[in-house]
Amino acid sequence: MKVKRVQETKINSVDFENLVFGKTFTDHMFLCHFRDGKWQTPEIKPYQALTLDPSASVFHYGQAVFEGMKAYKDDNEKVWLFRPQENFKRINLSAKRLQIPEFSESYFFEGLNTILQLDQEWVRPGSGNSLYVRPFVFASQPSVQASASMEYTFMIICAPVKSYYSGGEINVLIAEEYSRAANGGVGYAKAAGNYAAQFYPTSEALKKGFQQIIWTDASTHEYLEEAGTMNIFFKIDGTLITSPTNDRILDGITRKSIITIAKHEGIPVEERPIKISELKEAHKNESLEEVFGTGTAVVVLPIHSFSHQETSYTLPKQTPLALKLKEKLVNIQYNASEDPFGWRQAVN
Ligand SMILES: Cc1ncc(COP(=O)(O)O)c(C=O)c1O
């Protein structure tokens, strides 16, 4: 790997107390090109703008996938990743579905470790602070031919972040008209277009005062599936319920970690389809105790109300299980507790 360091860090110009999510980037970036049928020598260089031909395939056909992961710093200034192998597997799963060549494991981890070592000062210790790591691949061949590109660019960029939401109530709208993903589609992949397709319905929901949409199955709009960038859990009568993953739902790493921790804590967990009618019924008979989303950016996010067919349903203010599971998970991520599942990986 070729490494070119910055001459001078820009870290001193960053206000770490007032970071806007995903707007500030570290000093370096990782880059690797796919050409002539193979991935070329990867490089790390100062973070900078790219030059792309206007005909680059990604601009026209959206052939692009990405990942989202975080690096955490413990009280001894040691940097940790959380289940990075899962992100590596998932980006290649996404790539396969989008006809993008799979990326090499050794390049991925060498790139990740090197950039995190170079930019380790950007990982701030302390609760809520982390470095959001964004690996992504896009079709960079200069051609408007509507077929899979022959050239790709794989990159990793990193952004220091604080907690995703500043606090306050999270009210969600259950989707009745629009769909995020369909059977046989790309919903399970972190394909760029999945997110672009959500922006319009989500902005309409924001105008009505909701922070997120809960997506339902595209065929009937009867089953609760996932939120914008979160999987979703319901605690009904002491049992935690979440939809099973399928080809419409992203197999969230936080989701599977929360399921494991909950089971380890003796909490019954059911991965099964859950209908909106069941949720409303549980709300009516007061057995609906908590609703929360899970994802790398938010970790665990309690939801305060949901709305469906113009009716709003308020949830209990207290969400002890969400908070307990979040604390357990965060303590593992920040090396503040034992890691009984072997999820932490030191950056070395
Ligand atoms: C659509 C979608 N669902 C769920 C998640 C949560 O996945 P993870 O826990 O791996 O971040 C994300 C975020 O990555 C997402 O984009």
The ligand as a Gaussian input file, in Angstrom:
#p B3LYP/6-31G(d) Opt

LIG

0 1
 C      -31.705000       0.519000       6.073000
 C      -30.920000       0.256000       7.299000
 N      -31.413000      -0.582000       8.224000
 C      -30.725000      -0.881000       9.351000
 C      -29.502000      -0.303000       9.608000
 C      -28.737000      -0.682000      10.845000
 O      -27.617000      -1.471000      10.523000
 P      -26.324000      -1.498000      11.430000
 O      -26.780000      -1.872000      12.788000
 O      -25.430000      -2.525000      10.826000
 O      -25.745000      -0.125000      11.386000
 C      -28.968000       0.616000       8.701000
 C      -27.695000       1.300000       8.969000
 O      -26.656000       0.885000       8.635000
 C      -29.676000       0.887000       7.493000
 O      -29.172000       1.737000       6.590000

